């Protein structure tokens, strides 16, 4: 009897043990806390995650362009009712895309991922000797920058937003909106701190980042680097109206870009080529994208949506009948009315020689100019950068800033501060790359410099130049606001600024979740 | 005695298996009892063809020498169940169904089957006693399905995890074939629906939504041959077609009313396909229906042979069935094979093994939507398919250059050994269910703007289980009888798929991903025809394990009173380690009133009362909740979910779009109680069964939209509770008994269900998720709608309060906008003015069956009905919303060929300004809500029994029965759309439901 009891006890232990084992199934679809924050590979996956989330936040529903280019901008929409509503600033109209774009969750995902990274990265430092102190410093700088960038982006869209700097795992308390002025100061400080810790280049034996970064040689156009951070800082300062800071930041970039980094201005043909400036080349060569998010063709990251091409391209560039957005002929003619412009020119007989597809020499922004819908084809990275028009898979990068932007920001700052000669010099630096064709579209050695007679007053000329240069890069809306603030001449728009009409409404879904939030007054 | 108890215990532990498995044994046992107990009225369905019933009995069980389970009949437990659970499989065979769901429709009170399309072999859902969760997506639909058990093998269904990589979630990647379409009713001896815990308890947490228990026909010691066959034709109903002229006229009224110039703004363009009235493709004859709709031959052949002796016997069965849809040449072909072997090497030892192998080949529809969703790429959609036959046939002919091979293989089997030592019995079994699906597709360039597409899918689901069960019968004296059981189960589920697809092959002639095969060449294993950047590959797997132990004690006193108590301990790998086990009790009791009060009265042949109450865990199907806070590789965004990483490097982030999973998630469970009465009175002429139930599913997980400022779409929390209460009733009467030349028996089953959400996580009173509002105190299947009261014909009609004109979400209402009711009186139309209305699932449903017999003739009429169900007519909303949909090149602007079919009642809807930014034709308003109650005559079948007349010539003949039937004869409904049944569980009728065909067939049933 005792034996039986003893035996049964042994069996019971065995069974209980096997139960436990059987019930611990390691999932292959998610990673739990025990299996992460252990190795250098985890650190790489986490920081790439923050980048990836930023890219997704900008690309989702083509937000970057709808916020920046479509809203009261150069574009018109033939058929898409939701885009028509955005164009006319009718942002609370009942369309799914508008509701999605008024939801800031995807930006807070960047912030949360960054917060978690900052809170947890020390664990890897402690566990994995391969993860060096320098690696951690550089990682933290980038993550800090991306978090600040997310705030900057949101502030431009919604104004005041909740300020969250910790992951607050599991106890997600609702927060009210914080004053955007204070937030912008925070953004600026954070970005400056981050920029200080960043190398000029990665894996190129920079003093601040010796050796190979995550064992990879080529990080061209993938990560935020020092001068990119300063370029974005210049955007932040300009948005705040702190033009002396703009000069300070732009100075840093413009004085070091040839010595410490390997950057150059981009010619018109490179800008518009389907495998040019906007195309992410796996072998590098994307350094001129100062801060950008690529959709690498060879990495299978090319996408059907999340790029300007999916909005703007149509026949004959790709096989789609009518574009979602296009620049009407009249607008093109009134925007690109200066002579000698490689991006768009038309001779006295009304013939354009800058066709984006067929121009023999300098290929410009537009094609099908004589059709009902001129196609904005400045950016057309179709699949692997070819001209195959049969499949609408695109690989252009989201470029947030480039040297031309920095030059024009400095010109803007100089102009605001009354240093007109310096401003004109910067403006001409950019013009040198663009106004260098004759009226038959042939390249010239000379360029048409700024003159008040043909280009208009300086501030207007600088912003007009921005409008042309960054068309389709998601900048126009913010440029327009800065311009109106500087010029103070358009009472209607100033009214829009003062009443908060330049912001987006906050999604009803968000308001329903967090009772501490209030709708932007303009959209109440 | 004590030793036996210990052996039992050890036996259970050693084998480390579980199961109250052997459920099949259980079921078979209980059925036999019912039959011997004097044919209760549920079987009286067969009056008028009593011989049939007898013949059937002959061929099935009465002469089975060895049935492993025979030793396990537990009289007490059987007494605790209602007769209403049983569905008669023999009768069902006259309906040419291919899926279990179709067979069950309208047959059992409390089972609601949602057949949302007549396309054969597609996934169908069923709900026992309402839904226990709001049906937000395929995940919830999956989690609310009952467990189906075939001969003790718990069947595994396709897991919805494939949806995670899909932008468009209409059909899951892979075959998307109904895995229950293999059930061959001709081969099923009994089918039971277990609804309450008294029946489902022994099957554990996977059975929380109810159980459908199928028992196949067994072996026999005499040689038996059966042959069943039917052949027929599925025919479409006629439709009215329209062409471009009709559509253009329809649209013109909007332009006439709201525009002076014929366009809403100078940017508008009238769609190309309507702008040229000389275009014969669109403006010519609309005769596409000749090619789209068509009759199809259907048939079923089934044969079985069984034989052996008292020590060993077998049953072997083969079947071939073809079912056809009436549109797009859809079809399902099925091959069945099954082999059963029983052996009794020793008097106290029996051994039994079964294996069934089935293949389903499905020809799916050619819908543009389904194809584009598969391809995951939208071409320019501005020109739809043309209604002209010649143009359409040209389009159809493109499909012949490619293929869409859809194959599912399903295997199930068990090995069982039983020891019978008189009072002590022990059974152990090993069960396997394995399904594999293949889908290979090639679409040529001509179908997609010069881009071709190839894809390959292979996926499998496997469930293996080891079950042990020991029982001990103890008879204290004649009055006091006990039965003790102890069992356990180990069950392992694995779901896995590999999937790849590629675009833009260099030629249409190589339709597969051919790889370079020379290992010495640098291009070894690269693709010959597809660019490597355009080949997308996926691999996914999810596994879970369930362990259960349970004990059960049954007691009966004088066979009048029965009591049963059960205690379960369940564990699942899908629960967090800190809350892995769930313990639950179940009690049931029965009282035989017939023996108590009417023992001497013969006209009361049965009268009993049963009650049960208990709690059981609900199985969690998703493995991520077990992990607590977690990280995923998902880095995509709407429109591009499959982004593999950032710059070629994999990423690891929180599951922001799937929702935050905290620590401390607990088991969800169901509290259930039922009270039932079965009565058979008036000399067995009236049978009545009433079963009131209370089913309260508690502590369920719900992703509450919150923490947006922390990046999450939602936070997963315990605490949702949904209560379903209701009544199942069956009333059958022999109106004219079978002694007469002419007999008539009628049987009505009805389920009344009341669904209410009783709690939300964190004490919330309501939460909006997408288009749905979940509100404590209201049903989870209600629609959340604006109330439409007409139209504002002028700006002046729009109400003004406090100097402010009424607005819709901040947009001032104008001429031509809908007059929505301002429920909260704030002079603004917002979500606060939406109310919960109607139900997507019926509140009353069931069937009504009539059997007439005259001499050897029998006639059966079977009705099916749904009441108290409403449907949102999305298709009509889309028709009227043409202005927005044409502009959007997205999946909802796809127009199918049946866009050119006239459906719905156009006159019901006001002519709003379609260009208004308030979205006047949004579907979520009561303008599109319609009463979808209906009653259908599902089957009329006429049969003649030739057995007796032929028996003289062929003495070995047991049965010779011929029949003819017409199915889906007519539908009575107020619904203005095509068919109120053809709407999925969401209740939005998108018009994609294919007609359920009317079929005409003749059949024969032969037993030797």
Interface residues (C-beta under 8 A of the other chain):
Chain A: X4 X5 X7 X8 X11 X12 X15 X18 X19 X22 X23 X24 X25 X27 X28 X29 X30 X31 X32 X33 X36 X42 X44 X45 X46 X48 X49 X50 X51 X52 X53 X55 X56 X57 X59 X60 X61 X76 X77 X78 X79 X80 X81 X82 X84 X85 X90 X92 X93 X94 X95 X100 X103 X104 X105 X106 X108 X109 X110 X111 X112 X113 X116 X162 X164 X167 X168 X169 X170 X172 X174 X175 X214 X222 X282 X294 X296 X297 X298 X299 X300 X301 X302 X303 X304 X305 X306 X319 X320 X321 X322 X324 X383 X384 X390 X391 X392 X393 X505 X508 X509 X510 X512 X513 X514 X523 X524
Chain B: X3 X6 X9 X10 X13 X14 X16 X161 X265 X267 X268 X269 X272 X377 X378 X379 X380 X382 X383 X449 X450 X451 X490 X492 X503 X504 X531 X533 X534 X536 X540 X541 X542 X543 X544 X545 X547 X571 X572 X573 X577 X580 X623 X624 X626 X627 X628 X629 X630 X631 X632 X633 X635 X636 X637 X638 X639 X640 X643 X644 X645 X646 X647 X648 X649 X650 X651 X652 X653 X654 X655 X656 X660 X662 X663 X705 X706 X707 X708 X709 X710 X711 X712 X713 X715 X768 X808 X809 X810 X811 X830 X831 X883 X884 X886 X887 X888 X889 X915 X917 X918 X919 X922
